């Protein structure tokens, strides 16, 4: 059967219309044969969201953005998107606008809510939300830091101005003189250190000998301590301690008046008698020296002993008076 030219033309036009419809559907990311639900979400700013952008749930693509248009004179935007019927969620779910990458790009993800509310159906307007992107978060974090940096720079500028006011010409001159004096002092210290190093280098042998002598002295002290220890120094010290304790005991008894020495030290009458006896003995010796004839009278020829006449200035007589 041979087709006429009109039939061929009609078939070509019909195929072209179908191709146009399928192409337009592809460009709008809307399938003609899929059963999808259509939802709406209202945003203040879509941040560059484009029709055809994928819509996901938990990271899985379930639909596409179909259309974006202004809602009214307020400037808010209504986003129309489709979601596959394979997944049901509550009408309280949230359509969140988020960044799809670091360098840009926006997408919509459904944060499903599972509660007792009715399920979302085609034609519903879901609650919208905009998730801050990395750029916005960085700006939020950097803004306080920027303010602090600006404040620090301002403070540094003020500090430099104050320093410039303090460092006037006389102060700068004095500061330079101080630095020069400090440099000279460091050079003097360096010279002293060099001299000390030279002195140590020149007298290295003497220092070594001195250290050896000190070592010998410490060795001798060690031997002396060992000798004292071997000689029973500890026992001697112990005996000395015992002797001191005994002496303390004797002195304590004397203080209490016990024993002969104790009574002698505590008896005042005995002390007075001894004092008187000492005085009388002194008088006796003095009288014997001044008047020996009173005590010794030797007669060679048997003469009669003369009676002794008491001198007028007799010390014994004066003592009795």
Secondary structure by P-SEA (a helix, b strand, c coil): ccccaaaaaaaaaaaaaaaaaaaaaaaaccccccbbbbbbbbbccccccccccccccccccccccccccccccccbbbbbbcccccccccccccbbbbbcccccccbbbbbcccccccccccccccbbbbcccaaaaaaaaaaaaaaaaaaaaaaaaaaaaaaaaaacaaaaaaaaaaaaaaaaaaaaaaaaaaaaaaaaaaaaaaaaaaaaaaaaaaaaaaaaaaaaaaaaaaaaaaaaaaaaaaaaaaaaaaaacccaaaaaaccaaaaaaaaaaaaaaaaaaaaaaacccccbbbbcccccccccccccccaaaaaac
